[in-house]
Amino acid sequence: MKNNPKTPLEGIRMLDLGRYQAGPRCGLMFARMGAEVIKIESLNGDESRKNGPNVRGQSAYWVQYNSGKKSLAINLRTDKGKEVLKDLVKVSDIFLQNFRPGTIDIMGFGYQELKKLNPKIVMINVSAYGQYGPYHERVGFDPIGQAMGGLMSLTGFPGSPPTMTSFPLIDRITALHATIGALAALREREISGEGQAIDVCLADTGFTVNEIPISAYLGGGIVEERKGNGRGLNNAYQTADGWIYIAATNDAMWKRVCEAFEKPEWESDPRFSTRADRETNAAELEKGAAKWFMDRNTKEAEKYLSSFSIPCSAVNGVAAAASDPHLEEREVMVEVPDPVAGSMYVSGKTIKFSRTPMEVGTTPMIGEHTQEILSEILDYSQDQIEDLYGDSVVRTE
């Protein structure tokens, strides 16, 4: 590795056998931080290439989790295909997979086999319920984690049925757990000289996102109830032209709310002295707050309340969120060239480093980098490569 890397993870190579989101999004984070991430996909391509919505023929789902990666299209059902992957394991740092537990062992790439090929390899195992545990053989997706851990029971309004989040929260946090764990394993490897296996799962994440209510129940038998958008002045309010959300939770913020609303009587009223009091007597507060917001447009109210250091935001629809100046100035979404759509917007620089930049690349076609990987990384001769093509072991675009 160079003494002065251009990116935080320059020189790190990951083999990404992930599917859908929880695994591939971990690979995406490594790609953004400059690692060489090789997407291992079948000769027909990863199945999520077909997931909607589509933009000018390109899957928005696929590009979000695979932009900036290289593609090796290979048939791992063949002995020759497995030999290619074994050769790659020998020269790689991380092996990422999110098959059902036991599947990767059947394929011949369990951790015990990987470390024979490369003792320094870090293996990331992502699954629904973990590599061990009472449910490890079950199949699961993001909503199962929300349901199992109790989050779904607390999402929504009192009296409503269990409600899942509008986006796969569990998948994305599990991907971050995998990323953090792998970075820690790479750091530990510098000391021990050895790799190790990492086990993260959707079920674990489902419990950890609901950790406070679970802790309260285990410690004191306290059962949290659904609160909707909150109680008291911690809610969504309709304005003259939309909605605004205000999150004034503590007593210091409450004083600023009273000042902004020009309601000194609220501050002196014993019914509203503490947060618990305000929750108990929320109905009285809601009447005054609702009237105040209805007389103002959203941007006006947002600017005014922000001047009092009151946490608030317009409740943006997708179109409004997509045009917010924060998105462009902070490079949260970045437009990159795309081989199918011409260009696509992908998640961009979510971490800002002071010296080394994040890299946001384009999305590969099926097997786009097969030739490069075989010849430059594995140093296969052209005759060897042609044999693999001829036997339908690998594919290139």
C-alpha positions in Angstrom: 0.0 0.0 0.0 1.2 3.5 -0.8 2.5 5.7 2.1 0.1 8.4 1.1 -3.1 6.8 -0.2 -5.4 9.0 -2.3 -8.5 7.5 -0.6 -9.1 6.1 2.9 -9.2 2.5 1.7 -6.9 2.5 -1.3 -5.2 -0.9 -1.6 -8.0 -2.8 0.0 -9.8 -5.4 -2.2 -13.2 -6.8 -1.5 -15.0 -9.7 -3.2 -18.7 -8.8 -3.0 -21.0 -11.9 -3.3 -23.8 -9.9 -1.8 -27.4 -9.8 -3.1 -30.2 -7.3 -2.7 -29.3 -4.6 -0.2 -27.9 -5.5 3.3 -24.7 -7.1 1.8 -24.2 -5.0 -1.3 -24.6 -1.7 0.6 -21.7 -2.7 2.8 -19.7 -3.2 -0.4 -20.9 0.2 -1.6 -19.5 1.9 1.5 -16.1 0.3 0.9 -16.2 1.4 -2.8 -17.0 4.9 -1.8 -14.0 5.0 0.6 -11.7 3.8 -2.3 -11.5 0.1 -1.9 -11.5 -2.0 -5.0 -14.8 -3.9 -4.8 -15.3 -6.7 -7.2 -19.0 -7.6 -7.7 -19.2 -11.4 -8.2 -22.3 -12.1 -10.3 -23.7 -14.9 -12.4 -23.4 -15.0 -16.2 -26.8 -13.5 -16.5 -26.1 -10.8 -13.9 -27.2 -10.1 -10.4 -31.0 -10.6 -10.0 -31.4 -7.1 -8.5 -30.5 -5.6 -11.8 -34.1 -6.2 -12.7 -35.6 -4.5 -9.6 -37.6 -1.3 -10.1 -38.1 1.6 -10.3 -36.5 2.0 -13.7 -35.0 5.2 -15.1 -34.6 5.1 -18.9 -34.2 1.3 -18.8 -31.8 1.2 -15.8 -32.7 -0.1 -12.3 -32.5 2.7 -9.8 -32.3 0.0 -7.1 -29.3 -1.7 -8.7 -27.2 1.4 -9.2 -27.7 2.6 -5.7 -25.9 -0.4 -4.2 -23.4 -1.2 -6.9 -22.1 2.0 -8.4 -18.4 2.2 -8.3 -17.8 -1.5 -8.2 -16.2 -3.8 -10.8 -18.1 -6.7 -12.3 -16.9 -10.3 -12.7 -19.5 -12.5 -14.3 -18.7 -16.1 -13.4 -20.4 -19.4 -13.2 -19.6 -20.7 -9.7 -21.5 -23.9 -10.3 -18.4 -25.1 -12.3 -15.1 -26.3 -10.9 -13.2 -23.9 -13.1 -15.3 -21.0 -11.8 -14.6 -21.9 -8.2 -10.9 -22.1 -9.0 -11.0 -18.5 -10.3 -12.7 -17.3 -7.1 -10.2 -19.2 -5.0 -7.4 -17.5 -6.8 -9.1 -14.1 -6.1 -9.4 -15.0 -2.4 -5.7 -15.4 -2.2 -5.1 -11.8 -3.3 -8.0 -10.1 -1.6 -8.7 -8.6 1.9 -12.4 -9.1 2.4 -15.0 -11.7 1.3 -18.6 -10.5 1.6 -21.6 -12.8 1.3 -25.3 -12.8 2.4 -26.5 -16.2 1.3 -28.7 -18.3 3.7 -26.4 -19.7 6.5 -24.8 -22.9 5.3 -25.0 -22.1 1.6 -21.6 -20.6 1.3 -20.1 -23.7 3.0 -21.8 -26.0 0.5 -20.3 -23.8 -2.3 -16.9 -24.5 -0.8 -16.2 -21.0 0.5 -16.9 -21.2 4.2 -14.5 -19.3 6.5 -12.5 -22.5 7.4 -11.8 -23.0 3.7 -11.1 -19.3 3.0 -8.5 -18.9 5.7 -6.6 -22.0 4.3 -6.4 -20.0 1.0 -5.6 -16.7 2.8 -5.1 -16.5 6.5 -5.5 -12.7 6.4 -8.9 -12.8 4.8 -11.8 -11.0 6.6 -15.1 -12.7 5.9 -18.4 -10.8 6.3 -21.4 -13.0 6.8 -24.8 -11.1 6.5 -28.0 -13.0 7.1 -31.5 -12.8 8.3 -31.1 -14.4 11.8 -27.3 -14.9 12.1 -25.0 -17.9 11.5 -26.2 -19.4 14.8 -29.2 -18.9 17.1 -32.7 -20.4 17.4 -33.9 -19.1 14.0 -30.7 -19.2 11.9 -32.1 -21.5 9.3 -35.1 -19.3 8.5 -35.3 -16.9 5.6 -36.0 -13.2 6.2 -36.0 -9.7 4.8 -36.0 -6.2 6.2 -39.6 -6.1 7.4 -39.1 -9.3 9.4 -36.4 -7.5 11.4 -38.8 -4.6 12.1 -41.5 -7.0 13.2 -39.3 -9.3 15.3 -37.5 -6.6 17.3 -40.7 -4.7 18.2 -40.1 -1.6 16.0 -43.1 -2.3 13.9 -45.4 -2.4 17.0 -44.4 1.2 17.9 -44.4 2.7 14.4 -47.6 4.5 13.5 -50.5 6.1 15.5 -52.3 4.7 18.5 -54.9 2.2 17.4 -53.3 1.7 14.0 -52.1 -1.8 12.8 -48.4 -2.6 12.9 -46.6 -0.3 10.4 -43.3 -0.8 8.7 -41.0 2.1 7.7 -41.2 3.4 4.2 -37.6 2.3 3.5 -35.6 -0.7 4.5 -34.1 0.7 7.7 -33.0 -2.7 9.0 -31.1 -3.6 5.8 -29.2 -0.3 5.8 -28.2 -0.4 9.5 -27.1 -4.0 9.2 -24.9 -2.9 6.2 -23.4 -0.3 8.5 -22.8 -2.9 11.2 -21.0 -5.0 8.6 -18.9 -2.1 7.4 -17.9 -1.1 10.9 -17.1 -4.7 11.9 -15.0 -5.2 8.8 -13.0 -2.0 9.3 -12.3 -3.0 12.9 -11.2 -6.5 11.7 -8.8 -4.9 9.2 -7.4 -2.8 12.1 -7.0 -5.8 14.3 -5.3 -7.7 11.5 -2.5 -5.1 11.5 -1.7 -6.3 15.0 -2.4 -10.0 14.9 -1.6 -10.6 11.2 -4.7 -12.7 10.9 -8.2 -12.2 9.5 -11.5 -13.3 11.1 -15.1 -13.9 10.3 -17.9 -11.4 11.1 -21.5 -12.3 11.7 -24.2 -9.6 11.4 -27.9 -10.1 10.8 -31.2 -8.4 10.3 -32.7 -9.8 13.5 -29.9 -8.4 15.7 -30.4 -5.0 14.1 -34.2 -5.2 14.6 -33.6 -5.6 18.3 -31.0 -2.9 18.6 -33.1 -0.2 16.9 -35.7 -0.9 19.6 -33.1 -1.0 22.3 -34.5 1.7 24.7 -38.1 0.2 24.9 -36.6 -3.3 25.3 -34.3 -2.1 28.0 -37.1 -0.3 29.8 -39.2 -3.5 29.8 -36.4 -5.9 30.9 -35.3 -3.5 33.6 -38.7 -2.3 34.9 -41.5 -3.9 33.1 -42.3 -0.7 31.3 -44.3 -1.2 28.1 -43.9 1.6 25.5 -47.0 2.6 23.5 -47.4 3.9 20.0 -47.0 7.7 20.0 -47.5 8.5 16.3 -45.5 11.7 15.6 -45.0 12.5 19.2 -46.9 14.3 22.0 -47.1 17.9 22.9 -45.0 20.3 20.8 -43.1 17.5 19.1 -45.4 16.9 16.1 -46.3 17.5 12.5 -48.5 20.5 11.9 -50.4 21.6 8.9 -49.5 25.1 7.6 -51.2 27.2 5.0 -49.4 25.4 2.2 -48.0 22.1 3.6 -46.7 20.5 6.7 -44.0 21.2 9.2 -42.4 19.1 11.9 -41.2 20.6 15.2 -39.1 18.6 17.7 -38.9 20.8 20.8 -38.3 18.1 23.4 -36.5 19.5 26.4 -37.3 22.3 28.9 -34.8 24.8 27.4 -36.4 24.4 24.0 -39.8 24.7 25.5 -38.9 28.2 26.8 -37.9 29.2 23.2 -41.2 27.8 21.9 -43.2 29.9 24.3 -41.2 33.0 23.2 -41.6 32.3 19.5 -45.3 31.7 19.8 -45.6 34.7 22.0 -47.3 32.6 24.7 -45.7 33.6 28.1 -48.8 32.0 29.8 -47.7 28.6 28.5 -44.3 28.9 30.3 -45.9 29.9 33.6 -48.7 27.3 33.5 -47.9 24.4 35.9 -49.7 22.0 33.5 -46.8 22.5 31.1 -43.8 22.7 33.5 -42.1 19.4 32.4 -42.1 17.3 29.3 -44.2 14.7 31.1 -46.7 17.5 32.0 -46.8 18.7 28.4 -47.5 15.2 27.1 -50.3 14.7 29.6 -51.9 18.0 28.7 -51.0 17.9 25.0 -54.6 18.6 23.8 -54.5 22.2 25.2 -51.2 23.0 23.5 -52.2 21.5 20.2 -55.1 23.9 19.9 -52.9 26.9 20.1 -50.1 25.5 18.0 -52.4 24.3 15.2 -53.9 27.8 14.9 -50.5 29.4 14.8 -49.2 27.2 12.0 -52.4 27.4 9.9 -51.9 31.2 9.6 -48.4 30.8 8.1 -46.8 29.2 5.1 -44.3 26.4 5.7 -41.1 28.2 4.7 -42.0 31.3 6.7 -42.7 29.2 9.8 -39.5 27.1 9.3 -37.3 30.2 9.0 -39.0 32.0 11.9 -38.8 29.0 14.3 -35.2 28.3 13.3 -34.3 31.8 14.3 -35.2 30.8 17.9 -33.0 27.6 17.6 -36.1 25.5 17.6 -35.6 22.2 15.7 -38.0 22.1 12.8 -38.3 21.2 9.1 -40.8 21.3 6.3 -42.2 17.8 5.8 -40.9 17.4 2.2 -42.3 15.1 -0.4 -39.9 13.3 -2.6 -39.9 16.1 -5.2 -39.2 18.8 -2.6 -36.5 16.7 -0.9 -34.8 16.1 -4.3 -34.6 19.8 -5.0 -33.3 20.8 -1.5 -30.0 22.8 -1.8 -28.5 20.6 1.0 -28.6 17.6 -1.3 -26.4 19.3 -3.9 -24.1 21.4 -1.8 -23.3 18.4 0.5 -23.1 16.0 -2.5 -25.5 13.6 -0.8 -26.7 12.5 -4.3 -24.3 12.7 -7.2 -25.0 12.3 -10.9 -22.7 9.8 -12.6 -22.5 8.5 -16.1 -24.5 5.3 -16.7 -24.0 2.8 -19.5 -27.8 2.2 -19.8 -29.6 5.4 -18.8 -26.9 7.8 -19.9 -26.6 9.2 -16.3 -28.1 8.3 -12.9 -28.2 9.9 -9.5 -26.6 7.7 -6.8 -25.9 8.1 -3.1 -22.7 10.1 -2.9 -20.4 11.5 -0.3 -22.1 10.6 2.9 -18.8 10.9 4.9 -16.6 13.9 4.4 -12.9 13.4 5.0 -10.7 16.4 5.4 -7.9 15.0 3.2 -8.9 11.9 1.3 -12.1 12.1 -0.8 -14.9 9.6 -1.2 -15.1 8.1 -4.7 -18.4 7.9 -6.6 -18.2 5.7 -9.7 -20.5 4.5 -12.4 -22.3 1.2 -12.3 -20.8 -1.8 -14.2 -22.4 -3.8 -17.0 -22.5 -7.6 -16.5 -18.9 -8.8 -16.6 -17.5 -5.5 -17.6 -14.3 -6.0 -15.7 -13.9 -9.8 -16.2 -11.0 -9.4 -18.7 -9.2 -6.9 -16.5 -9.6 -9.0 -13.3 -8.4 -12.2 -14.9 -5.4 -10.6 -16.7 -4.3 -7.9 -14.4 -5.2 -9.1 -10.9 -4.8 -12.9 -11.4 -2.2 -12.6 -14.2 -3.9 -15.3 -16.3 -2.6 -15.7 -19.8 -4.8 -14.9 -22.7 -5.0 -18.6 -23.6 -6.3 -19.4 -20.1 -8.8 -16.6 -20.3 -10.0 -17.7 -23.8 -10.5 -21.2 -22.4 -12.7 -19.8 -19.6 -14.8 -17.9 -22.1 -15.1 -20.9 -24.4 -16.3 -23.2 -21.5 -18.9 -20.6 -20.5 -17.2 -20.1 -17.1 -16.9 -16.3 -17.3 -18.5 -13.6 -19.4 -17.6 -10.1 -20.5 -19.5 -7.3 -22.1 
